[in-house]
């Protein structure tokens, strides 16, 4: 007798499996930074993205030298913007949204830059 046969004696109702909502590995934003983040910078990043309902588990933080997942939808670059791109603007590349931001240390002390980033985050992650 298997477990399923045994359970039929106790559970007489029909049972249906409800699929879980699964996030793909690239479901959340990818954060690209210059160098290794300090603990304080990493906590600052978590606070920034928590303001739009994302958790640390939703984020992929990586160094600029690492390969970026080609399936990532939103990619935020902190401190590594090319000269030809504007900060805090949405740039599109295929199906990806790219946002270039100042270095975290600079962003932490400048209210105007924080407001600019906040505006982009509200646009990309609207509250329900």
C-alpha positions as CSV (number, residue, x, y, z in Angstrom):
1,X,0.0,0.0,0.0
2,X,1.4,3.4,-1.0
3,X,1.1,6.6,0.9
4,X,-1.5,7.9,-1.6
5,X,-3.6,4.7,-1.2
6,X,-3.4,5.1,2.6
7,X,-4.5,8.8,2.5
8,X,-7.6,8.0,0.5
9,X,-9.0,6.5,3.7
10,X,-8.7,9.8,5.5
11,X,-9.2,12.4,2.8
12,X,-12.4,11.9,0.9
13,X,-12.6,15.3,-0.9
14,X,-11.0,16.0,-4.2
15,X,-7.6,17.7,-3.9
16,X,-6.3,20.1,-6.4
17,X,-2.8,21.4,-6.7
18,X,-2.6,25.1,-7.1
19,X,0.6,26.2,-8.8
20,X,2.8,28.5,-6.9
21,X,3.8,31.9,-8.3
22,X,7.5,31.4,-9.0
23,X,9.9,34.1,-9.7
24,X,12.6,33.3,-12.1
25,X,16.1,33.8,-11.1
26,X,16.0,37.0,-13.2
27,X,12.6,38.1,-11.8
28,X,13.9,41.0,-9.8
29,X,16.2,43.9,-10.6
30,X,19.9,43.3,-11.2
31,X,22.1,45.8,-9.4
32,X,25.5,46.4,-11.0
33,X,28.0,48.3,-8.8
34,X,31.6,49.3,-9.2
35,X,33.8,47.1,-6.9
36,X,32.6,45.2,-3.9
37,X,29.9,46.9,-1.8
38,X,30.5,47.8,1.8
39,X,28.0,46.5,4.3
40,X,26.6,50.0,4.7
41,X,26.2,50.4,1.0
42,X,24.5,47.0,0.6
43,X,22.1,48.0,3.5
44,X,21.4,51.3,1.7
45,X,20.6,49.4,-1.5
46,X,18.1,47.2,0.4
47,X,16.4,50.3,1.9
48,X,16.2,51.9,-1.5
49,X,14.4,49.0,-3.1
50,X,12.4,48.2,0.0
51,X,10.7,51.5,-0.6
52,X,9.0,50.0,-3.6
53,X,8.2,46.7,-2.0
54,X,11.2,44.6,-3.0
55,X,13.2,42.6,-0.6
56,X,16.9,41.6,-0.5
57,X,15.8,38.2,-2.0
58,X,14.3,40.0,-5.0
59,X,17.6,41.7,-5.9
60,X,20.7,40.4,-7.6
61,X,23.7,42.5,-6.6
62,X,26.8,41.9,-8.6
63,X,30.1,43.5,-9.6
64,X,30.5,45.2,-13.0
65,X,33.0,42.6,-14.1
66,X,30.5,39.7,-13.8
67,X,28.3,38.7,-16.7
68,X,24.7,40.0,-16.6
69,X,21.9,37.6,-16.9
70,X,20.5,38.2,-20.4
71,X,17.0,37.5,-19.1
72,X,17.1,40.3,-16.5
73,X,14.3,42.8,-17.1
74,X,15.6,45.8,-15.0
75,X,19.3,46.6,-14.6
76,X,20.5,49.4,-12.3
77,X,24.1,50.6,-12.7
78,X,25.5,52.4,-9.6
79,X,28.7,54.3,-10.3
80,X,29.4,52.8,-13.7
81,X,27.5,54.8,-16.3
82,X,28.9,55.4,-19.8
83,X,29.4,59.1,-20.6
84,X,26.8,59.0,-23.4
85,X,23.9,58.0,-21.0
86,X,21.9,60.2,-18.8
87,X,21.5,59.4,-15.1
88,X,18.1,58.5,-13.7
89,X,16.5,58.0,-17.2
90,X,15.0,54.8,-18.6
91,X,17.2,53.4,-21.3
92,X,15.9,50.4,-23.3
93,X,18.0,47.7,-24.8
94,X,15.9,44.9,-26.4
95,X,13.6,43.8,-23.5
96,X,15.7,45.3,-20.8
97,X,15.3,48.5,-18.9
98,X,18.6,50.1,-18.0
99,X,18.9,52.9,-15.3
100,X,22.3,54.6,-14.6
101,X,22.8,56.0,-11.2
102,X,25.6,57.8,-9.3
103,X,27.8,55.9,-6.9
104,X,26.1,54.8,-3.7
105,X,28.3,57.0,-1.5
106,X,27.4,60.0,-3.6
107,X,23.7,59.1,-3.7
108,X,23.5,58.6,0.1
109,X,24.4,62.3,0.7
110,X,22.5,64.0,-2.1
111,X,18.8,64.5,-1.7
112,X,18.2,65.6,-5.3
113,X,19.8,62.4,-6.6
114,X,17.7,60.4,-4.2
115,X,14.6,62.1,-5.5
116,X,15.5,61.3,-9.1
117,X,16.1,57.7,-8.3
118,X,12.8,57.6,-6.3
119,X,10.9,58.9,-9.3
120,X,12.3,56.1,-11.6
121,X,11.6,53.4,-9.0
122,X,8.0,54.6,-8.6
123,X,7.6,54.5,-12.4
124,X,9.1,51.0,-12.8
125,X,7.5,49.5,-9.7
126,X,4.2,51.1,-9.2
127,X,2.4,50.4,-5.9
128,X,-0.8,48.3,-6.4
